[in-house]
Each structure stands twice: as C-alpha cells, then as structure tokens.
Amino acid sequence: MTVTWSFPTRVVFGEGAAAEVGPEAKRLGASHAFVVTDPGVRDAGLTGEILRALEKAGVASTVVTGVGTNPTEAEVLSAAAAFTQSGADLVIGLGGGAPIDVAKLVRLAATHPPPLEQYDDAIGGDAKVTLPMPPMIAIPTTAGTGSEVGRSGVVTIERTHRKTVIFSPRLLADVAILDPALTFSLPAHLTAATGFDALTHNVEAYCAKGDHPMADAIALMGIELIAKHLVTAVEDGKDVEARGAMLKASMMGAVAFQKGLGACHALAHPLGAELGMHHGLANALCLPAVLDFNRAAATIRIARIARILGVKGNDVETLAFECSGAVRALRAQLGLPNGLGEAAVTEEQLVTLAPLAFADYVHQPNPRPCTKDDMLALYRASM
C-alpha cells in the first residue's frame, strides 16, 4: 500500500512505490526520461527496476552513471550535455544525495548560462535561477540527505575546490518516490553513515537560530524516528518498518533544514571536498563536539534531544551535557569510527581544513557564533 503526501513536493511513499515511476512520469507529460544515478545503484540492480517500470508505461529512457560520492562540477556539466543530446523531457535522480543533487543541477545547467558558481546561494545566486526547467522525479535509495524534497544541490566547484550550495525553490523535484524496498541492499556501514546524516540535519535544524516552529516540530519527530529505528535498519536491512521510518526521517530533515544548519555541516563539507570522506560519516564524527560547543547557547533544545536519544533525568543542564555522549554511544553501536583520527585524518590536515569550514556560510545559523579558531578547535575535539 502506498500513500501520497504534498509538502510541497508530491511524495509517493510505501513498499512497492517504485512501480509508480512510470505513471508519475506520464502524469508530468513525459515521453523520455533522463536517469541520473551512480555505479553502486546500477550494480545493485535498482536502475533496471526503474527502467522496466518506465518502459511498461511507454516512457523511453537514457541513463548516466558517472556520479561520485561528492559531486563535482565536471560531473554535472557532463551529465547536462548528455541530457541535452538525449532529447529527454524529464530528469530522474536515482540514488543517494549525490545523484539526486546532480539531477537537480543538470536541469539548471541545461537551461541557464554558465558558470555554475554564479548560482552559489552564499552570494545570492538564487536570484539568477529564473528560467523554466524540465520536470524531475527523485527516487532515494538511501535515507540520509533528504535531497528528494530539498530545494538545493551541493557541488564541488572546480575553480575553488569548495563544496557549494546552489539553492532555489525552482530546483525542487516535482515528485519524490520513497520505496523502503529500494534501500534493502544498502550495506550496514552506509546505512549507519547516511542515517547519521539524517540525524545531523534534524539536530542542526532544531538548534539553528531563528523562529520556524514548523521546522522545529518536523525536526523533533525526525530525531524520534531515528532514535527508534536507525539501529534496527543497520542490524536488519530488510526490516520494512525501520527502512520506511528512516526514509521519513531523512525527508523530514531536509524539510526542517530550510530553517538552517550549523557548524557540523561547515566542518563536514571540507572533509568531503578535500579528503573525499562520505558526508554522513563526516557529520557523525563532528556532531558530538559541535553539541558540546553549542551547549551553553542552546541548553534547553540540546537537553530535549538528549531525552529523545534515551538520556534519563530531569536537570536540563545535565541532560544537555550528556547529549554528546549519547551521540557517541549511538555512533559506536553502529560501528562507525570513534573520531577523525580513526578515519585517517591527520592533525596536519586540520590546519588546512579549518579556514575552509569557517568560509562555509552554512555555520551562520549555528546557535553559537564560530570563529576560524573555533573551527580548528572543533576539528581537534573531533579527533
């Protein structure tokens, strides 16, 4: 059984929902789908499933698989050229956050003049995203970024070697299809890492400065779903309830972080762009130190997160103090490294990474202002 939500993206959710991609493509008026995915999704047999569903509905398809874990400008431009050459009238992003982000940016690059970096949200580039784009369907095969309902794409720009957020409501997918069965083959370590990405989105959105009660409420429910279901999803990858709950939590994190993110993501982005670290793992390794750093500025909120994660007690300051420990315990239970050092990051690299983290505007909504020295200290505390 599937259900359909709108928030504002049309979301089709449920085991077997992937079969709806053909009818959804036809509903958008498409006759030829351009599918953006990666080698892992292809090798798991998931691409074939989507192509068969499209064929059954009479929709032709073209597939590109050249997307890495941390998407680059070259990958986007290559895919955009292939899209234009194909004559397709619909873009489908199939996979984790990387293929879905690239699919969004293919639409941008195919309809807007270069260079991509002029659309950087940090410099007001959203104002230049003005032209109509082809429709898009997003189909996640991981439960982490929530990119299927997000209005941004992240890409490493060649000139700056910096992960850049390109943001516009026009980038929203028209339809997101969330099928728990598509996440069954995701290995345990990637389930853990992507799950921590979803957790970090929800935590940072809830703690971010600003007044957005709807985002706060969604973030809290996202944290509850993760606290209840992430361990099960890692231990039993075919548990439909756990996999579905994690897809919901991932989606909710992306909806919530329209309020903003924080220092953890600023720290994580250079780890991905410079060292090639998986984004979810980078968040997992930095989140405890950021919670400690933010504790005095967001005590009540961090205490509430601690309660959801299972910390007992009534004293708010004690609960807030214990929150980072609860996150470390969850990380260890999932088998993730205990810090950046265990992930092969060296002390020497931190000096280079810290200015890049400080230059990343996503830390601006952090509840406690950050300096360049703070970023270095947070990296060191995450070792």
VOGU-3710 file (C-alpha; in Angstrom, 3 decimals, decimal comma):
1> mtvtwsfptr> 0,000/0,000/0,000  1,269/3,469/-0,846  0,212/6,888/0,353  0,743/10,300/-1,228  1,683/13,497/0,608  2,363/17,058/-0,559  4,779/19,311/1,346  5,089/20,951/-1,244  6,711/18,173/-3,280  4,327/15,371/-4,195
11> vvfgegaaae> 5,624/12,371/-2,181  4,613/8,797/-3,003  5,573/6,547/-0,076  5,381/2,824/0,578  6,839/-0,564/-0,261  6,424/-1,043/-3,994  6,146/2,686/-4,699  8,976/2,448/-7,253  6,497/0,860/-9,665  4,679/4,207/-9,755
21> vgpeakrlga> 7,550/5,946/-11,581  6,013/5,216/-14,983  2,550/6,611/-14,196  4,126/9,580/-12,406  6,296/10,309/-15,457  3,227/10,178/-17,707  1,355/12,453/-15,313  4,132/15,013/-15,835  3,671/14,728/-19,584  6,992/12,989/-20,190
31> shafvvtdpg> 7,873/10,645/-23,028  11,646/10,303/-22,450  13,327/10,138/-19,026  16,961/11,023/-18,379  18,042/8,931/-15,376  20,982/10,152/-13,269  22,434/7,506/-10,958  25,739/6,006/-9,813  27,582/2,701/-10,354  26,571/1,294/-6,963
41> vrdagltgei> 22,858/1,768/-7,644  23,274/0,279/-11,117  25,210/-2,730/-9,821  22,559/-3,356/-7,140  20,007/-3,831/-9,915  17,886/-0,855/-8,890  18,347/1,049/-12,137  16,946/-1,865/-14,118  13,861/-1,917/-11,914  13,152/1,744/-12,643
51> lralekagva> 13,806/1,379/-16,367  11,387/-1,534/-16,594  8,696/0,479/-14,833  9,242/3,356/-17,277  9,150/1,026/-20,279  5,892/-0,507/-19,053  4,355/2,980/-19,102  5,696/3,701/-22,589  8,413/6,144/-21,444  11,806/5,915/-23,160
61> stvvtgvgtn> 14,977/6,335/-21,087  18,609/7,370/-21,181  20,910/6,570/-18,244  24,109/8,200/-16,968  26,013/6,648/-14,074  29,083/8,876/-13,735  28,289/10,362/-10,343  30,687/10,127/-7,384  30,036/10,362/-3,650  30,890/14,072/-3,614
71> pteaevlsaa> 29,556/15,504/-6,913  31,836/17,712/-8,959  31,161/20,486/-11,434  32,603/18,318/-14,225  30,091/15,545/-13,463  27,197/17,994/-13,577  28,273/19,596/-16,844  28,929/16,232/-18,493  25,504/14,956/-17,477  23,835/18,197/-18,603
81> aaftqsgadl> 25,410/17,847/-22,051  24,193/14,247/-22,250  20,700/15,347/-21,218  20,554/17,949/-23,969  21,836/15,465/-26,546  19,313/12,811/-25,480  16,276/14,950/-26,175  14,726/13,834/-22,884  11,883/15,828/-21,343  12,127/14,543/-17,751
91> viglgggapi> 15,025/14,146/-15,310  15,044/11,333/-12,731  17,535/11,329/-9,858  18,001/7,764/-8,566  20,280/7,042/-5,615  21,599/8,858/-2,599  22,040/12,583/-2,231  24,767/12,766/-4,878  22,772/11,535/-7,915  19,679/13,455/-6,816
101> dvaklvrlaa> 21,708/16,663/-6,375  23,325/16,163/-9,780  19,905/15,571/-11,339  18,687/18,897/-9,953  21,746/20,709/-11,227  21,509/19,058/-14,646  18,206/20,880/-15,030  19,893/24,136/-14,033  22,962/23,720/-16,253  20,842/22,692/-19,236
111> thpppleqyd> 18,641/25,786/-19,044  20,832/28,524/-17,520  24,107/30,087/-18,728  27,449/29,106/-17,145  29,345/29,193/-14,864  27,677/27,186/-12,121  29,401/29,114/-9,350  27,380/32,266/-10,132  24,347/30,450/-8,656  26,057/29,961/-5,263
121> daiggdakvt> 23,480/30,635/-2,560  26,131/32,318/-0,402  26,386/35,198/-2,901  22,692/35,480/-3,669  22,874/33,262/-6,714  19,314/32,089/-6,211  18,159/35,369/-7,788  19,687/34,215/-11,088  17,717/30,954/-11,158  14,815/32,291/-13,196
131> lpmppmiaip> 14,242/30,167/-16,287  11,823/27,228/-16,619  13,323/23,776/-16,043  12,243/20,309/-17,135  10,252/18,322/-14,561  12,012/15,959/-12,177  11,298/12,805/-10,192  13,589/11,978/-7,257  13,911/8,392/-6,038  16,182/7,926/-2,992
141> ttagtgsevg> 17,963/4,636/-2,379  19,481/5,851/0,904  17,965/7,527/3,945  20,293/10,414/4,673  20,262/13,667/2,744  16,545/14,029/2,076  17,578/15,692/-1,173  14,432/14,337/-2,805  12,393/17,060/-1,060  15,150/19,679/-0,792
151> rsgvvtiert> 15,465/22,827/-2,852  19,245/22,802/-3,196  22,077/20,900/-4,792  25,619/20,618/-3,477  28,532/20,507/-5,914  32,287/20,995/-5,654  33,234/23,878/-7,957  36,425/23,223/-9,920  37,895/26,716/-9,610  37,539/26,983/-5,840
161> hrktvifspr> 37,631/23,288/-4,827  34,830/24,215/-2,428  31,552/22,445/-1,823  28,984/24,964/-2,986  25,273/25,043/-2,210  23,063/26,095/-5,121  19,605/26,906/-3,832  16,282/27,783/-5,386  12,684/26,649/-4,927  12,766/26,022/-8,684
171> lladvaildp> 15,149/23,100/-8,015  12,503/21,194/-6,054  11,627/17,849/-7,613  8,052/17,598/-8,843  7,652/14,127/-7,360  9,587/12,122/-4,775  9,106/8,350/-4,686  10,081/6,789/-1,348  10,155/2,998/-1,504  11,713/1,239/1,513
181> altfslpahl> 12,493/-1,779/-0,655  14,981/0,293/-2,669  17,097/0,697/0,486  17,206/-3,025/1,388  20,537/-3,580/-0,378  22,303/-0,630/1,249  25,227/-2,043/3,293  25,174/-1,651/7,072  28,042/0,855/7,207  26,369/3,108/4,632
191> taatgfdalt> 23,025/2,738/6,384  24,738/3,970/9,544  26,538/6,854/7,854  23,522/8,074/5,897  21,367/7,689/8,999  23,741/9,971/10,871  23,419/12,486/8,059  19,654/12,497/8,616  20,177/12,808/12,367  22,549/15,750/11,910
201> hnveaycakg> 20,110/17,538/9,600  17,337/17,257/12,139  19,533/18,168/15,126  21,144/21,185/13,470  17,833/22,430/12,090  16,243/22,216/15,537  19,150/24,049/17,188  19,630/26,673/14,469  18,935/30,306/15,250  15,654/31,735/14,070
211> dhpmadaial> 11,941/31,242/14,571  10,425/28,457/12,499  8,030/26,371/14,603  7,034/24,081/11,745  10,667/23,192/11,010  11,304/22,645/14,730  8,355/20,268/15,065  9,349/18,282/11,985  12,964/18,053/13,184  11,920/16,693/16,583
221> mgieliakhl> 9,808/13,950/15,005  12,691/13,155/12,657  15,021/12,686/15,640  12,440/10,443/17,325  12,154/8,218/14,255  15,938/7,898/14,006  16,346/7,137/17,710  13,761/4,378/17,417  14,679/2,830/14,070  18,276/3,513/12,944
231> vtavedgkdv> 19,882/0,665/14,887  17,298/-1,791/13,554  17,827/-0,576/9,977  21,569/-1,181/10,358  21,186/-4,597/12,004  18,385/-5,857/9,747  18,493/-4,122/6,392  15,276/-5,738/5,200  13,127/-4,524/8,103  10,457/-2,645/6,167
241> eargamlkas> 9,239/-0,603/9,132  12,739/0,566/10,058  13,725/1,305/6,483  10,500/3,234/5,912  10,918/5,186/9,132  14,443/6,192/8,138  13,219/7,384/4,734  10,627/9,506/6,518  13,235/10,898/8,937  15,617/11,698/6,089
251> mmgavafqkg> 12,878/13,527/4,190  11,850/15,396/7,338  15,416/16,519/7,994  15,608/18,106/4,560  12,285/19,858/5,094  13,408/21,093/8,530  16,780/22,476/7,474  15,148/25,184/5,409  15,475/26,875/8,826  19,259/26,468/8,635
261> lgachalahp> 22,083/24,110/9,573  25,159/24,828/11,657  28,808/24,254/12,476  28,724/20,483/11,980  27,909/20,803/8,305  30,535/23,514/7,884  33,083/21,084/9,309  31,798/18,173/7,213  31,892/19,886/3,825  35,709/20,306/3,601
271> lgaelgmhhg> 36,189/16,739/4,812  34,223/15,652/1,763  35,569/18,140/-0,760  39,236/17,890/0,265  39,558/14,339/1,609  36,721/12,532/-0,139  35,078/11,482/3,123  31,470/10,324/2,973  29,294/13,258/4,038  27,246/11,292/6,550
281> lanalclpav> 30,376/9,875/8,171  31,893/13,361/8,381  28,786/14,565/10,203  28,850/11,582/12,544  32,454/12,284/13,525  31,929/16,021/14,157  28,439/16,168/15,699  29,361/15,371/19,338  31,968/18,148/19,517  29,509/20,623/17,987
291> ldfnraaati> 26,834/19,682/20,523  29,321/20,352/23,326  30,307/23,657/21,715  26,660/24,747/21,388  25,511/23,539/24,791  25,551/26,882/26,582  23,767/28,643/23,704  21,018/26,036/23,178  20,776/24,235/26,509  17,037/23,529/26,511
301> riariarilg> 16,983/22,283/22,941  20,026/20,058/23,332  18,544/18,669/26,556  15,379/17,789/24,648  17,424/15,972/22,014  19,217/14,074/24,779  15,885/12,868/26,191  14,834/11,600/22,774  18,151/9,740/22,499  17,457/7,991/25,786
311> vkgndvetla> 19,285/10,077/28,400  17,480/9,880/31,748  16,987/12,652/34,279  15,239/15,959/34,808  18,035/18,501/35,215  18,237/20,405/31,948  21,926/21,284/32,160  22,870/17,692/32,961  20,766/16,396/30,089  22,415/18,843/27,702
321> fecsgavral> 25,843/17,798/28,991  25,040/14,129/28,361  23,739/14,660/24,821  27,098/14,390/23,075  27,809/11,195/24,994  24,534/9,708/23,779  25,503/10,558/20,206  28,945/8,986/20,661  27,326/5,867/22,117  24,961/5,579/19,142
331> raqlglpngl> 27,871/6,059/16,764  29,813/3,273/18,466  26,780/0,968/18,499  26,514/1,398/14,742  30,178/0,503/14,232  31,314/3,884/12,963  34,805/5,250/13,767  35,324/6,933/17,117  36,746/10,123/15,653  38,515/11,752/12,738
341> geaavteeql> 41,788/10,075/13,696  40,263/6,626/13,220  39,077/7,820/9,791  42,701/8,563/8,778  42,510/12,354/9,194  45,793/13,835/10,468  46,449/16,776/12,750  48,363/18,484/9,937  45,310/18,421/7,686  43,159/20,209/10,259
351> vtlaplafad> 45,041/23,484/9,812  44,102/23,486/6,120  40,515/22,390/6,710  39,604/24,930/9,404  39,655/28,061/7,179  37,514/26,224/4,623  34,990/25,328/7,300  34,897/28,917/8,511  34,363/30,165/4,935  31,324/27,892/4,563
361> yvhqpnprpc> 28,272/30,028/5,205  26,164/27,118/6,499  27,528/27,738/10,020  25,924/31,180/10,175  22,653/29,915/11,779  24,646/27,988/14,398  23,296/28,915/17,854  26,800/29,923/18,970  28,853/32,119/16,604  32,002/30,467/15,231
371> tkddmlalyr> 35,447/31,871/14,546  38,190/30,313/12,446  39,937/29,272/15,674  36,694/27,662/16,865  36,601/25,550/13,706  40,129/24,319/14,309  39,284/23,560/17,932  36,144/21,654/16,864  38,163/19,561/14,408  40,656/18,786/17,154
381> asm> 37,864/17,883/19,574  36,549/15,504/16,904  39,827/13,637/16,539
//
